[in-house]
């Protein structure tokens, strides 16, 4: 992967919305500033204690934000765009180059939901081509897709625990989208463990912190992802990177990455998935073979250097776009 170098190290302001994504984003050659509030409301948690952020992730008390200089604003949620920016940024800061990354698929109608972004000066980024396909992006002229990139510790897949592992936060509360009903049915037929925030109440093991998660899941025979309709999960990327076979629904972007019978099993027929899981439990050698295939694909597709290079280029593109827009406006006077 060729790394494109820019002389200027950019200052990016954003909110702490998705910890895993922010951690991987922070691997790039720029500085990320995140706001904090004492009450630690959504987006204002600060660095937290879950992820080993580097020194380039910098906390800023919200009352000090308007006194700082940034190069680019990154929105990561509808609330950031509609509410937060107007509450915490100065008028000058709101004129800076802006990027909106959409992490999710539409929650309302799957194909007819108009995206909240209605400012053509903001560069739109989707995290999968499926997301871009499903959203009605209106007349936004600048839309990019930056697929995930992850870096995991050097973990060797063991698969010694003859069970599947599911990693989803608050799976029961989030219902059908995250496949609670599917998980609940499958675990009647196949031994499964569940980890993530808010999972103890659902018969799970609770949260496993991100730095030790790859080592933890690598002990299980396979990774199961029952999510029906959302973006490509970072936990799936991480599992593939460790060399685990993955069982998932043949929906969203998964069908373009996972190979049925090669990297694990994907299907929309739950009975077929159950049969596949049982074959992995009964045949450890098959699981190791499929896990090796999954790792090879993950290393090629989810390279962290490609990911951060794409983001660095995107931030610089936003700066250039903003400069051209300013020059066009001033030329009219």
Beta strands, then each sheet from edge to edge (+ up, - down):
strand 1: 11-14
strand 2: 31-36
strand 3: 57-61
strand 4: 72-75
strand 5: 97-102
strand 6: 123-126
strand 7: 143-145
strand 8: 161-167
strand 9: 192-195
strand 10: 220-225
strand 11: 245-249
strand 12: 264-267
sheet 1: 3+ 2+ 1+ 4+ 5+ 6+ 7+
sheet 2: 9+ 8+ 10+ 11+ 12+
end
